[in-house]
Every structure is written in C-alpha cells, then in structure tokens.
C-alpha cells in the first residue's frame, strides 16, 4: 500500500476512533439489558412517582399552571402521539387515588420511588465504571432534590416560557410552523436541562457541566426523533392493535419506556466518553482496586 493511501487510512481511523470507542462501550456496558431493567422499574414506579410529585407540587403557588405544563410536555412532546393521552389519563387517575393513601401507603410509595432512583443511579455509575458508595444522607439529598425541586422548577420554567410565547405569538403575524418550532424548542431545552442535570449529579465523581449538557442534548435529540419515528410507525403499522387489541397500550408504553431509557443511557455514555476530569480517573482507580480486592 502506498504512503498516501496508508496516511489516508490512518487519518480516517483516527477520526473514527471516538465513534468506535463509543460503540465498544455500548456493547461492553450492555445498555440494552440495563434499559430493559430501567423500563420495567419505571413501569412499576410511575404511578407512585407521579402521585408524590403531584402531592408536593400542590403546595406550590400556581399548581394548576404547572400541572397543565407538565401534561402538555409529556403528552405533546415526550409520549407517543396516540397512546400518550391514554397513558397520561390513566396515570393521573391512578395517582389521584394514590394520594388518598394512609401514612403506611405513602411510606410504601416512597420505598418504590427510592428503588427506582437507586436503579437509575446504579445504571449511571455502571456506565462510568464507578462504585456508587455514597453515604445514606448524601444519596437522600440527591433523591429529594430529584423528587421535590427538579419537577417543580422545570414545570414552572416550561409554563412560564410557554406563557410568554403565547403572548408574543401572533403579534408579528408569523406562520403556524414558527409557533410549533418555538414550542418544540422550549420542550427540547427543558428535556435537555433535566437530562444534563442527571448526567451531572448521579455519577459518583466530578463531571464537567459542558459534558453533561452535551450528553443531555444528545439524549434529548434522540428522544425527539424517537417520538416522531415511533408515532409514524404506530400510524402506519397496526400490528400491536391487531395482536393485543385494547391491551395494546401496555406493550406500546413498555417499548416506549425501553427506547427512551436507551437514549438516556446513550447520553450518559457520551458524557462519560467526553469527560477527562482527574477526579473521574482517581475514582475509577479506587473502584478498580476495590473490585480486585
């Protein structure tokens, strides 16, 4: 092989090295298995989680606006088009029943939600090759922040921006597609902020914010494209309805959860690959020594 061809081959291999490393990491971390585990855990924890969030958010001024903003964000921009309304309706109905539980029932809800957060933390630290050896109160603080503050802040932010857009839209006579683009951009930014926060907080090592944002943006774009493609598939192919009938909502939703978690984990992999902080290297060495021992 001549020198120019050899140099070109080395150049292409060098440029493709980040992508090949990413694919190798995806295979090594068994993201498909982890995504299935998280999808099943989320399915069991969804109603308790929504119930607790609604109870907490009810103490916030403007609860109705925050609730409506979350409903719009989930049904319009995150869940599958046709199944989304049915899933959201059933979830909110069951969550309303859960809010009438006794103290023991609320304690059970907290245990279920804790188990889901613990599973998510385990999955993220597995991707980072870390041992999530946080103290109990440190972990409790992160979980409470995820449960109490983040949904309310994101809901209020999304509601406020959408309210501002509703006031400005139509003032300049812009076409309808501009309004849809603006609303979709706000939803994408909200989802990116939430996923970036997960990438920044859950790994048991220092993470650079720009890497967390890049991973969150990657996952948010993937979920947005996934929603469009999944909606197109459900419109053109009715195999789920033909096989399962009225029960088709459950396998559709479970498949949707699996694909969404796969995108979230891919965003975590991107963040881990981009990160080169010394803190991560020290934590990785500690985990390796502890595992070998």
N, C-alpha and C positions, 0 to 999 in steps of 0.2 A: 504494500500500500504506500502510495506516495506521501511525502511530507504534508502537502496541503490538505489532502483527504484525512490524514491522521490528525492534523491540527483541528480540522473542522469537526471530526468525530469527538475529540476531547472537549472541544468548546460546547458542543450540543450536550454531551454527557454532563459537563459541569453545570450547564443551565438547567438541566432536568433533574439534577441531584436533589433539590428541595422537594420536588414532586414525588420522586421515587422514595425518598425518606419518609414522606407523609404516607404514601401507600403502604410501605413496610410497617409503619407504626400502627396504621389502621388494622392490618392483619394481625399483628402481634398482640394488640390490645383487645381483640375480639369484640369490636364495637357492636356487631350485630347481636351478639349474646347479651351484652350489657344493656343495649337499647331495649331488647325484649323484656329483660328484668325490670327496667325502669318503667316501661309501658304498663306492665302488669301491676306494679306497685302504685303507679299513678291512678290506674283504674279503680283500685281498692280505696285509695286515699282521696279521691277527687271530691266526693260529697262532704266528708269531714273538713277538708281544707277550705272549700267554698263556704261552708257553714261558719267556720271560725272567722274567716275574713269578713263575712257579712256582719257577724256579731260585732267585731271590732270596728268595722267601718261605720256602723250605725251610730257610734258615738262621735263621729266626725261631722262638723257642720257641712251642709250641702251633700248629705249622703245620697239623696236621690240622683243628683247630677253625676256623682262618682259611680254609682251603680249603673246608670244608663251608659256612661262612657265605657265601663268595663264590658257591658253587654254588647255594645257596638264594636269594641275592639276584638272581642272573641268571635262573635258571630260573623262579622263582615270581613275581618282581616286574618283570622287565625284558623277557625274551624272550617271544615268542608262546607260548601255552599248550601246544599240541600239538607244534609244531616246536621249541620251546625245549629239550626234553630231548634230542632227536636232535642238534640243533646243538651243545649243550654236550658231549654224549658224544663226538661226532666231534672237536670242537676239543681236548678234553682228551687224547684218544687221539693225535692228530697232534702235540700239544705234547709229550707224553711221548716220542715218537720224536725230536722236535727237540732235546730235552735231551741226547741222546746224540751230538750233533754234535761235530766236532773244533773246534779254535781257529778255523780258517778258516770253518767253518759258523756258529759263534757270531758271528764278525765280520760275516758276511752277514746274520744275524738283526738285529744292531744297526743295520746300514745300512737295512734295511727298516723297522724301528721308527722310526729317525731320520726317514726320509722321511715317515712318517705324522704324526709330531709336527710336522714342518715344514709339512706341508699344513694341519694344524689351526691352527697359528699364523698362517699366511698368510691363512686364511679369516677368522679373528677380526680381524686388523688391517685387512683389506679392508673389513669392516663398519664399523670405527672410522675409516676413511679415513686410515690411518696407514701409514708405511713401517717395516716390522719390521727396522730397521737395527741390531740388537743385535750386540754382539761375540760371537765364537765361544764363549768360555768362559762368558759370561753366558747364552747360549742353552743351552749344555751343562748348566749348573747347573739351569736350569728343566726340561730334559728328564729329567735324572737324578732330580730331585725327583718329577716326574710318574711315572717308571718305578719308582723304588726305594721311596719313602716313602709316597706317597699310597695306593696299593693296599693296602699292609700296614696302615697306620693305619686306613683305612676298614674293611678286613676285620676287624681286631681290635676296632674300636669296634662294628661291627654284631654280631659274635659275642658280645661282652660284654653288650650291651643285650639281645639275644635270649636269652642265658643267664639274665639277671636276670628277664626276662619269663617264661621257662619256670618259674622258681622261684616267682614270685608268682601266675601264672595258676592258677586253680582254688582258691586259698586262700580267696577270698571267694565262691565259687560263681557267678562271672559267666557269662553266656551265651556261646555259641560266637562270635557275631558280634563281641563285645567283644574276644575274643582275635585274631580276624582283623583288626579295626580297629587294634589296638595293633601287631601285626606289620607291617601295611601302613604305619602312620605312621612306624615306625622305618626301614623301607626308603625311604620318601619323604624323610625327613630326611637319610639317608645320601646319596641321589642329589642332593638339593638342595645339600648341603655340597660334593660333588665338582664339580658344575656351577658353583657360586658361586666355587670356587677357580679354575676355568678362566677365568671372566669377570674375576677379579681379577688373575691373573698373566699371561695371554697377551697382552692388549693392551699395546702399547709406549708406555704413558702411565699416569699415576696414575688409579686407579679407586677410588671410594668403596665401602667394604665393603657398605654397606646397598644400594647399587645392584646390586652383584654378587649379593647374596643375593636380591634381588627378581627379577633375571633368572634366577638358578638355580632359584628356586621356580617361576617361570612355566614354565620348560622341564621341570622335574620333574613338575609337574601335567599338562602336555601329554603327556609320555611315559606317565604312568599312565593317562590317559584313552585314549591311543592303544593301549596294551596291551589294555585292555578292549574297545574297539571293534574292534581287529584280531582279537582272539580270537573275538568274536561273528561277524565276517564269515567267518572260516575255518570256524566250526562250521556256519553256515547255507548257505554257498556253497562248493561243492567244485570250482570252475572250475579252480583251479591243479592239483588232483589229476587231474581229468578230462583236462586238456591235457598235463601234463608227467609224470603217473604218479609213479613212485618218485623221479623227478628234481625233483619239485615243491618239495623242501626248499630248494634253491638260490635259485629266484626269490622264494620267500616270504621267505627270510632277507635277500636283497638289497633287496627292497621294504621290509622292516622297518628295515634299516640306513638307507635313504634317508629314511624318515619320521622316524626318531629324530634323525638329523642335522638335518633340517629344524626340528625342535623345539628342538634345541640352538642352532642359529643364530638362531632367533626369540628365544630367551632372551638371546643376545648383542646382538641389535638392541634389545631392551627395555633392557638395561643401558646401551648407548650412548646411547639417547634420554633416559634418566633422568639421565645424567651431565652435569654442567655445570662440571666442575673446570677451573680456569685452565690446569692442566698439559695437559689434552687440547686446549684451544684453541691453546696455543703449539705443541704437537706437530703439530696439523693444519695450522697455518700453515707450519711447516717443510716438511711433506710437500707442500703445495701449491706452495711456492716451488721445491722440488727437482723436482717433476713438470714445472712450466712451463719450468724451465731445461733 
